[in-house]
């Protein structure tokens, strides 16, 4: 699967049932030496409706991904 195909998949945490938006809104953190994906940086909006220019990110380890389906990416993490 190509990275471009991940864009519109929604990220859901099965530990707490939280939805973290679509992967297209996230950033990927790469291992500098090996170029492997290390983590997903998901924007933390905390209920804000409008962009304030100050976004915090939640770092989800790439290993926390349990399943990548047609429409959803399921992660398991204690965030």
Secondary structure as a PSIPRED ss2 file (coil, helix, strand):
# PSIPRED VFORMAT (PSIPRED V4.0)

   1 X C   1.000  0.000  0.000
   2 X C   1.000  0.000  0.000
   3 X H   0.000  1.000  0.000
   4 X H   0.000  1.000  0.000
   5 X H   0.000  1.000  0.000
   6 X C   1.000  0.000  0.000
   7 X C   1.000  0.000  0.000
   8 X C   1.000  0.000  0.000
   9 X C   1.000  0.000  0.000
  10 X E   0.000  0.000  1.000
  11 X E   0.000  0.000  1.000
  12 X E   0.000  0.000  1.000
  13 X E   0.000  0.000  1.000
  14 X C   1.000  0.000  0.000
  15 X C   1.000  0.000  0.000
  16 X C   1.000  0.000  0.000
  17 X C   1.000  0.000  0.000
  18 X C   1.000  0.000  0.000
  19 X E   0.000  0.000  1.000
  20 X E   0.000  0.000  1.000
  21 X E   0.000  0.000  1.000
  22 X E   0.000  0.000  1.000
  23 X H   0.000  1.000  0.000
  24 X H   0.000  1.000  0.000
  25 X H   0.000  1.000  0.000
  26 X C   1.000  0.000  0.000
  27 X E   0.000  0.000  1.000
  28 X E   0.000  0.000  1.000
  29 X E   0.000  0.000  1.000
  30 X E   0.000  0.000  1.000
  31 X C   1.000  0.000  0.000
  32 X C   1.000  0.000  0.000
  33 X C   1.000  0.000  0.000
  34 X C   1.000  0.000  0.000
  35 X C   1.000  0.000  0.000
  36 X C   1.000  0.000  0.000
  37 X E   0.000  0.000  1.000
  38 X E   0.000  0.000  1.000
  39 X E   0.000  0.000  1.000
  40 X E   0.000  0.000  1.000
  41 X E   0.000  0.000  1.000
  42 X E   0.000  0.000  1.000
  43 X E   0.000  0.000  1.000
  44 X E   0.000  0.000  1.000
  45 X C   1.000  0.000  0.000
  46 X C   1.000  0.000  0.000
  47 X C   1.000  0.000  0.000
  48 X C   1.000  0.000  0.000
  49 X C   1.000  0.000  0.000
  50 X C   1.000  0.000  0.000
  51 X C   1.000  0.000  0.000
  52 X C   1.000  0.000  0.000
  53 X C   1.000  0.000  0.000
  54 X C   1.000  0.000  0.000
  55 X C   1.000  0.000  0.000
  56 X E   0.000  0.000  1.000
  57 X E   0.000  0.000  1.000
  58 X E   0.000  0.000  1.000
  59 X E   0.000  0.000  1.000
  60 X E   0.000  0.000  1.000
  61 X E   0.000  0.000  1.000
  62 X H   0.000  1.000  0.000
  63 X H   0.000  1.000  0.000
  64 X H   0.000  1.000  0.000
  65 X E   0.000  0.000  1.000
  66 X E   0.000  0.000  1.000
  67 X E   0.000  0.000  1.000
  68 X E   0.000  0.000  1.000
  69 X C   1.000  0.000  0.000
  70 X C   1.000  0.000  0.000
  71 X C   1.000  0.000  0.000
  72 X E   0.000  0.000  1.000
  73 X E   0.000  0.000  1.000
  74 X E   0.000  0.000  1.000
  75 X E   0.000  0.000  1.000
  76 X C   1.000  0.000  0.000
  77 X C   1.000  0.000  0.000
  78 X C   1.000  0.000  0.000
  79 X C   1.000  0.000  0.000
